[in-house]
Amino acid sequence: MRLLRLVPENTNFKFMNARFGGLILSALFSLASVVLFVTPGLNYTIDFRGGVLVELRFSEPVDSAKLRSSFTTLGVGDVSVQSLGLAAVAGSDRDALVKLTTDAGTEAKSETIRQKIQPMLDHDFPGAQIRSLNVVGAKVSSDLTWAGIYATAGALIGILLWIWFRFDWQYGIGLVATLLLDTTKTIGFYALFQLPFDQDALAAILILIGFSVTDKVVVYDRIRENLRKYKVMPLRQVIDMSINQTLSRTVATSLTVLLSILPLAILGIGSVQFFAITMVFGIFLGTLSSIFIASPILLLLGEKRLRRVESAAVPPQSAAAE
């Protein structure tokens, strides 16, 4: 078992020595992410820009890459292909959903696109049928955009209230501030590499928020326990000790999730691959922010406040017994 241990026992890393560097770098990266969000901006897909949804059925399994290439030659906008059947993981199937991010907003324009698609299908994919062709207008895209904003904001507010109730407001502020920094960096990652930003991307961000919260709560809970146990130890030392004590769990959890999602990031196709890439980036980001962002923010909030809170939480009999 010693050979399988990811982190040595009784580590004593002085993480708080790098607290200012971690906070400054995080702030700079988040600021750069905001700039990237403004220009060049996110690569919004049909979910947020509007366009045309085309559902197709083929006479035999079709390769998604070939289908995407054929649609691209038509010049009908940005193309996204999603397999719908059981063979989606393999990258080919008889049913596919094609999303065209275009300015088509009327039935007349969608009929023009249909007239372009059908000859291409007859030539490249004999026997293929257009099962449905629907226009996603600006109103639907706007509703999806606001729904995404409400979902993200609601998640952050809910986390703040839960941490406030479970711990105290200092922990809640530290956690939500860290999550905001993580979220902005993830959005900047999408803007920098112009990855398609759709509902799957929004789902990935919400999942990463949940993953990051879980890891940070473990660290915060250990800090709170040690504050009650070591009443005269400086907060900086308590935080370093707590991170070292939970380091093995943090690394093991992150590595487990990473190994499960990495094959999809390397071998996946289309939106599945972009989702997995976001998860890989978020796992690294969330793990590092638990150590170098969330904990230093707690330290900056002041030792006296936390000592007073934790001392008040311990009954006098328990304190005397200790």
C-alpha positions, 0 to 999 in steps of 0.5 A: 500500500505504501507503493500505491500512496500518491502523496507521502505521509506527514507532508509539511509543505508551506503552502501559505508562503505562496499565498500572495503569488497565488492570489495575484496570478489568479486575479491576473488570469481572471482579468485576462479572461474578462478581456477575452470574454469581451474580445474576441468573445465566446464562440456561441453555438446555435443554443445562444445565437440562433440557427437551424436544427436538422435531424437526419436519418441514414441508410447505413452508419455514417461518420460524424467527421465526414458529415460535418465536412460535407455540411461545411462545404455548403457555406450554411454557417458553423456546423456541429454534428451530434449522433443520436443513437446507441452508437454515438460513443463510436462516432457513427450512427444512423441518426444525427442532429446537425446544428447550423449556427446561421442568421436563418430566422424565417421559414423562407430562409430555412427552406433555402437551406433545405434546398442546399442540403438535400442535393448534398445528401443525395450525392454524399450519403445516398438514401439519407432523409431529412426527418425535420428541419427547425429554426431556432430564433433569437427569442429562444436563444435569448431565453436560453442565455438568461436561463444559463445566467440564472442557473449559474447565479442561483448555484453560487447564491445557493452555495453561499447560503449553504456554507454560511449556514454550515460554517460561517460567513468568512468561509462562504465569502472565501468559497464564493470568491474562489468559485467566481475566479474559477468560473471566469478562468473557465470562460476565458479558456473557452474564449481563448481557444474558441471552443463551441460554447453551448448548453453542454459547456454551461453544464460543464461549468456547473459540474465544475462548480460542484466539484470545486465546492466539494474539495474546498469544503473538505479543506475548510472543514479540516481548518475549522476542526484544527482551529478548535483543537489548536487554540493558540497555533497561528492561523497560517500554520493551522491552514498549512497543516489542514491542507497537508492533512487533506492533500492525499484525499484531494490528489486521489479524488482529482486523479480519479475524475481525471483518469475517467474523463481524459480518454473522452478528451483525447478520443471523443468527438464533437461536443463530447470532446469539448465537454471533456476538455473543459472538465480536464481544465476545470479539475486542474483549476479547482484542485489548485484553487483549493490550495492557493486561492480559497485558503489564502482568502480565508487567511486574509479575512483575519485570524481574530474573527475566525478564532472568535467564531470557532471559540463561540461554537464550542460549549464551555464544558467541551473547551474545559475538557480539552 
